[in-house]
Amino acid sequence: MEKNQTIHRKKFLQQAVALGAGSVIAPQILKANNFFKADKKIRVAVIGCGSVSNMYFPHLSKNPFAELVCTCDIIPERAQKAATKYNIPKWYPNITDMLAGTNFDLMINLTNMQEHEHLNRQAIQSGRNVWSEKPMANSYKAGAELLELAKSKNLRIWGAPCVVQSPQFVFMAQAVKDGKLGKPAAATAHYGHLGPTWSAFFYEKGGGSLPDLGVYNIASLTGILGPARSVVAMTSIITETRHTDNKPVVKVEAEDNAALLMEHSNGTISHVMCGFNYFDPYGHEGTGQEKPTISIVGTKGSMHLIGYDWKPFGVDLATPEDEKGTRYVTDAGNYVWEMGASVIIEGMATGKEPRINVEHALHVLEIIEATRTSQATGKRIPLQSTFKWPMEGGFTYSGRS
């Protein structure tokens, strides 16, 4: 549909409902034949059996396209416990033993974020595809190298988050594409809480609120408004020491407070703020949040995401024809933040290309790095990465959740 084509409001609503169900454009077929399994289940290994795995395992265990074949954790008892609980045949105390001991198609990396890069590289070098929790690498350069390594071996790597899979994201992206806001001018987004307590890695070098929290809003805004071409930002440390379950006293080295401005290729300016010092009764759990956390305004309308992009509850859209606004897409369907790997598994099993793509994840990673560089230099930082936009295609996850 062309941007300047007038759409009757009722027809638009009908289209929006369909979009919320995930019917965008027929998906592309995955091309890397070495992992395209057709009618076979995808053999899955999970490395990292800590807190995040407690969300992933229940989802993966009900995925009709997945066969969980092994677990791995440097604390062996955790790997053994997960394997026993979810009836997984093998468990390992390290990645070297896992790669040598079990054949599998996809490694799901749920380890500490500082460990993602070298573990992802080791898996790809051994001939495995990878789904990585955020970030997929410790720098944009290293992430790009991982992608090139995967391509050279006819493999794939994908990175969290999967916010682009929600029906609310699809609605907002389609509204912008269809010109419902006119020309988008500005956007703002925020996500924060008082900080995790279960591990020190969030506060140590390579951690931080940007790759843990800001990554969601950066992914959403670039997915909706298009790639950014420059960033200017500030970061700081508000709380200098932390107390965590695995370390009694942690000296905070990574930013626990950040604010950035992105200039998108169409001239829109968006703003993201995130941190581990935000009093927000809904911040870490998300349930009950009825206020907008992402707002976009244009020359002919405004739009607000209710709830968080990883736990959305609806989209408020106001236009000249509906100045008071209407709330759309109040049902997230089966979308949950931990479903990214399940989406990838279904794509591998059926040959359908997901909307999640590694180029987008790399662009988000470069923005996070540029934010820190801007703070260090006091300069506006140009970006080199991009991704295909608008983010058309993809499919609605059909597995059980």
Buried (B, 14 or more C-beta within 10 A) or exposed (E): EEEEEEEEEEEBBEBBBBBBBBEBEEBBEBEBEEBBBEEEBBBBBBBBBBEBBEBBBEBBBEBEBBBBBBBBBBEBEBBBBBBEEBEBEBBBBEBEBBBEEBEBBBBBBBBBBBBBBBBBBBBBEBBBBBBBBBBBBBBBEBBBBBBEBBBEBEBBBBBBBBBBBBBBBBBBBBBBBBBBBBEBBBBBBBBBBBBBEEBBBBBBEBBBBBBBBBBBBBBBBBBBBBBBBBBBBBBEBBBEEBEBEEBEEBEBBBBBBBBBBBBBBBEBBBBBBBBBBBEBEBBBEBEEBEEBBBBBBBEBBBBBBBBBBBBBBBBBBBBEEEEEBBEBBEBBBBBBBBBBBBBBBBBBBBBBBBBBBBBBBBBBBBBBBBBBBBBEEEEEBEBEBBBEBBBBBBBBBBBEB
